[in-house]
């Protein structure tokens, strides 16, 4: 049975929402989380992730504060480098073509380190991403691409840890509780209308935090805002992220903001289910393409696979794949790089072919022009600058010469058997358009004023990402803005309570 009132209501139960709940609980004991899904499917998109966090750190001492169980041997055998604020700002500017909202970007970067330490103080454990972000060269691991830290146990471990922290603080998470609309008046938000296990009720609140995800699981909205063909994309994560939080805010006059025609979309197994599978998690993604080539149905390359580290290209290449004939492509590798392929290439439900000759391989590529595919591979092999050394830890400049579509780095020839190829399509992760917020996490209305009592965090905040995003910033942004929104919502609820007790008008 749901309560009739709560000081703070948080809508959603992913990373951003749970961080908001924990932050609000530092100011008031009355916090209620409403989660649309059943408990076994809860956690939003966060539960489907690898758990990577892009955060500022100045060296190994900062990392040890987050990961106190780092061993002396790990430290001695690893070049962790650093990721200063300046680099984070540079990456955000470059990949968003300098459209990222300056205020939101500043908060993300400058509060990333302190937010990670706050999460650690709440019991969240972190570990180095050895398996995904570091290759061993000369006997020593080296991290690349500004991404070093992941939640212990990935996305599922992150959600389990945050949920445990919520339980310790006595915060109630109501499952199968779908928020339907916001209750508002001249004084702002006063509550939420919710359907819980078939029964509809109204819950009064002093403040509400929206953290219910983007609209990526809504095929009608995808086609309306992202454009024709986007109803054909797979959804990487939760089937419940259908834009409910965005809609209920827009219904009361909130301002839409950000890149509404943009999204985070990656190469995803061609035969994956329409929505994410928690048993597989993020294993359907295929992110080792910089070490091979991509072929479309015409048997042609269509993108520079080595333009940059995968951290800075994977979130936009899903859109490029979706635009190909049949909405698919094949990633092709040879023996030289098979040992570098990420663990997701070794899962059982994978669309894969293997051959000992190129002639045999191209015949196995379903729905591909085999003759053109063979010609493309041979032309690519002839164009590789073999005199340049291959190094997976840096942009090595091993490129092609004379091709209409170049490969700028990691241009390994496809000539040493066995050969492997993996079929991918577009997997949409989250949408970039959403609500406008200010530096306190308050939702702004279409007249440019804060809506009293309404805050937002996570995927449904617009303005942070445009066109693309640096890997690991999704969870980091969810945590940073979840904490900000929760702090603000909790403080407002406490001040309202104190004002009422003192007989003052708010």
C-alpha positions, 0 to 999 in steps of 0.5 A: 500500500502506498502512503498518502504523502511523502516529503520527496517523491523520486520517479524512476529507480535507475542510477540517477533516481537512486542517487537522488533518493540518497541525496534527498534522504540527507535532508529528510527522512520521508523519501519515496521512490516510484518504479514503473517496473516489477522488482526483477526488471528494475534499475532502468537502463543503468542495470544494462550497462557495463558500469563505466564512469568517466570522472576526473582524477589526477593520478593513482592517489585519487583512484585509490580513494575510490578503490582502496583495495587496489593492490601494490602489484596492480599499481606497479603493473599499470599505467593509470595516467590521469584525466584532468578537468581540462581533458574532460572539458575538451572531450565534451566540447569536441564530441558534442561539436561544442554545443553542450550546455556550458552550465551543465557541462561545468557541473558534470566535470567539476563535480565528477570527482566529489560525486564519485567519493560521495557514492563510495561513502554510501557503500558503492564499490569501484574497480579498474576497467582492465577488461575493456579499457586497457591493453597490455603492452611491454608487460604493463597495462595502459589505460586509454580514452579517459575511462578508467573506473567502473562500478563493481559488478557492472550495471547490475552491481551498481543498482544492487549497491545503490538499492542496498544503500537506500534500504539502509537509509530506510527509503521505500522503493515502490515497484509496479508503481507507474507515475501517471501525471504531476499534480500542480497548482499556482504554488508549483508541484504538490504531488503525483498521480500514480497507478500501483498494481492496478489501483490509482491514487494521489500522493502528496509531496513537497517536491518531486524528482523526475529521473525516469529515463529518455524515450528510446523505448517508445518507437512512435516517439523515436520515429517522430523525433529521431526520424524515419527508420528509427522504429527499426532500431533495437533498444539496448536497455529497459523497455520501460523508458518510454518518455513518461517523465518527459511527457508529464513535465511538458504537460504542465509547461516545462521547456523542452531542451537539447538535441531531440533528433539525437541519441546514443546508438551503437553497433548491436548484435543484428539478431538481438531481441527488440529490447534489452535482455538482463541475462545478457546485459550489454553483451550484445554490443560489439565495440572492437570495430577499430581493429577491423573493418565494417562492410554493408550489404553492398559489400562496401566500407562506409565509415572510418573505423579508426577515426578515434578511440571507440570511446569517442565514436561508438555512440554515434556509429549506430546511427550510421549503421542504421542508415545502411541498406537493410540496417545492418553491417558486418565487422570483419577481423583476422587472426592478428587481432582476435585476442584483442576482441572484447569479452562481448564477442565471446558470448553464446548468443552472437551472430558470427561466421568464421572461415579459413579463406577470404573467399569462403568468408564473404560467402558466409556474410548473410545478405552481402554482395560477396563479390564486392565484399571480396574486392573491398577487402583486397583493396583495403589490404593493399592500401594499409601503410604496413610500415607504421607499427600497430599500437592499440593503446594510442592513436597509432597513425597506422592508416590507409592511403588512397581509399575513398573512405580512409581508415585513420588508425589501427589499419590492420590487414585482413589476410591472416586466417582464421577470419571472423565476422560479426553481424551488427545493427543499430542499438539505441541506448538513450535519447539526448532531448529532454527537459531544461534544468538549471544549476540546482536541478530545477525544471525550467518552464517555457517562460524561463522560470523554475517550476516550484518543487520539480527537479530532474536528473538522468537521461531525461535532462536535455542539453548535455549531449549533442550528436555524440558522447564520450563513453562513461558520461551517461552514468557519471551525469546521472550520478552528478545531477541525481545528487544535485536534484536530490539535494535541492528537493530534500532541502526544499522539503525540509524548508517547507516543513520548518516554515509550516512548523513556524507558522510561516508562509513559504 
